[in-house]
Amino acid sequence: MIKNFFGLIIFLIIQVISLDNAFAFNDHNVREFLDERENLWPELYLPNFKFSNTSKDLIYPNWFEGNWLVTSQDLEDDSQAPVIYKVNFFKNNLNEVIGNRSKNSESIGKAIFGDTLIKVVNDPKSINKQITYLKDDLYIDSRITGRNQIQDDDMFFADELVIQTLHKPGASRVNQVETISKFQKCNRHNSNSENTLKPNICGFQYIATYGSKVGDPSVHAIKTSKFKLSFEFIES
């Protein structure tokens, strides 16, 4: 009995070690993939997410929790004024920090589309689906088809691919959009804020659009953009 018990314990320990090694291996490969995507920009082709996991939402480091005022500057077009909007991140029932997707998307949409945006609604059955309702009977159906991220307490680094279908009376148009996000706490030289509640967050987003040829890895990005983002913590 005791021999069997110790045999079971050893087996479980081996399984845990094997799982840890597997996660470390996958995380290493995902980091290589993300580094490669960032280095390839703007010469990007439709991504092939070998380690994609769309069953879980994006998980952020704990220092993302709370409300933030974001300033986004288009580095490819100096004539564009910065886009400013609010975002929120909160802990789910697993004590993981996630983004408030509908609220954040609506806030970004209002900053870009103004009164043309009516509302953004999450699919209650899927974390990967969202509908954006616009005026004049327009709406955008968004579905995330690929997601990669590393688990790092000091950095948020992720890549998502979404298929967006714009519906309007009598016609629809499909587009694929990739968003590579890389954020970390600002150092003092990169932060102009004197906020002592939480350090600012700095980083970049790389956006690539691929048109309507879904799943074709030979498709080259038809448009790319790079944005510099800064997050300033606010209490509400």
N, C-alpha and C positions, 0 to 999 in steps of 0.2 A: 504493500500500500504506500509506504513512505517512498520507496524507490520510484513508484509510478508518479507520485506527487512531485518529486524533484525532477523527474523526467519531463513532466508537463511544464513546470516552471522554466526549465532550461529551454524547452521548445518555444514558450511564449517570449522569453528574452530574445532568442534568435529571431523570432518573427518581428519583434519591435525594432531590433537593430536593422533587419533587412528592410523594413518599411522606412526607417529613417534614412538609410542609404539610398533607397529608391527616390524619396522626396528630394534629397540633396542632389542626386543625379539629375532629376527632372528640372530642379531649380537652376542648376548650372547650365543645362541645355537651353532653358528658357531665357536666361540672362544672355547667353551667346546669341540667341535669335534676336532679342531686343536690341542688343548692341549692334548687330549687323543691320537691322532695319534702320536704326538711327544713322549709322555711318553711310548707308546707301542713299539716304535722302539727299537730293530730290529725285534720284534715278531709281524710283521704286516700281516694282511689279506687284501684281496682286499677291498678297501673302498666302503662304501655305502654313497654317497653324498645326504643327505636328503634335503639340502638347496642349491643345486648346481644351478648356474646361468651361463650358457655358452653363453648367448646372449650378455654379456658384457665382454670386455677384462679385464685383471688384471689391477687394478688401484694402483699406487704407491704414497707414500707421496711426497709432493712437493720438498723435499730435495733430491729426486732421479733425478731430472731433470738435463740433461747435459751428458757429456761424462766421462766415468770412465775406469780406468785400474784395472782389477780384477785379484786377485791371489787366486787360488783355490787349497787347500791342502787336499789330501785324508787322513783322519784320521784313516782309517782302514788298510792302507798300507804305512808305512813310507819309503819304498824303492822307491816309486813313486815321481818323481820330481813335484813340483807345476806346475799347468797349468795356464798360463797367457794369457789374452785376453782383448780386448776392447769391451765395450758395450755402448749403447746410449739410453737415455730416453727423451721423448719430450711431449709437451702438445698437445692434440688433439683439435678438434673444440669445445669440451665441457669444455675446460680448465682443463682437467684431464691429469695427467702424466701417460703415458703408455710406455711400452718397444718397441723398434724397433725390432720386432720379427725376420724378415728375416735377417737383418744386424747382430743382436746379435747372432742368431743361426749360421750364416755363420762364424762369428768371433770365436765362440767356436769350431765349426767344423774344422776350419783351424788349431786351436791349437791342436786338438786331432788327426785328420786324415791327416793333412798336405796337400800335393798336390793331395791326393786321392779325396778330395772334389772339386767338380766343382762349384756348386752354390746351394743356398737355395731360394725357390720361395714360396711366400704366395699365397693362393687361394684368388683371388679378391672378391669372393662371400661369404667368410666365414673367420672370425678371428680364427677359430678353426682348420683350415686345412693348411698343409704345406708340400712341397715336397723337399727332399734333394737329389740332383743328385751327384753320385759318378762315378769314372772311371769304366771301364769294364762293362758298361751297367747296373750298379747297381743304384737303387734309393730307398729311404725310404719315404713311404707315412705316414704322422703323422696326427692323428685326436684326438683332445681333447674331451673327453666324460664326464668329471666331473671337476668342479672348485668351490672351496670355499675360501673365504678370509674375514678377518675382516677389518672394516674401522677404522683406528687408525692413527692419525697424528704423533705418536711417534714410530711406528713400522710397518713393512710390514710382514704379516703372512698369508701364503696361501698354498693351496694344489691343485695340478692338476693331473689328470689321463689322460694319452694319450695312444691310440692304435697305435703302429708302425708296419707297414708291410714292410718288406724288400723284394724287388723284384729283382730277378736276372734271367737271361735267363733260362727258363724251370722250375723255382721253386719260391715259395714265403714263407716267414716265418713271423708269427704274434707274437708280444710281447706286453705286457701291462706294462707301466712304470709310477710309482707314484713319484712325486717330491714335497716334503714339504719344503718350504722356509721360513726362519725367519731372518729378518734383522732389525737393528736399528743403530743409530749413535754411532760410537765408543766413548768410554770415553778415557781420556788421557792415562790411563794405558794400553789400548788395541791398541793404535795407535802409530806407529813408524814414522809417517809422520809429517812434519812441514808445510804442506800445509795449508795456511790461507784462501784460497778462499772458501772452503767448508770442513766441518768435514768429515773424512773418515766414511765409512759404514762397519759394521762388522756383521757377522752372520753365519748361518749354513744352509746347504741343506742336506736333508735326501732322498736318492733314493732307491726305491724298485721296483724290476721287478717280474712279476707274470706269465709270459708265455702266452700261447695262449687260455686258458679257459676264454673267455670273459664273464663277468657278473656273475661269480660264486663266491659268497661271502665266500665260504669255502676254497678258494684257498689261501694258505700261500705263502708269498714272497719266491721266490727261490734264490734271491740274494739281499743283502742290502749294501748300502754304505753311509758314512757320510763325508761331506766335510766342511771344514772351509773356508769361503770366506771373503776377504777384498777388499773394493772398494776405490781407490784413485782417486780423481777428477783430470781430465786433461782438457785443454782448447780446444783440437781438437783430 
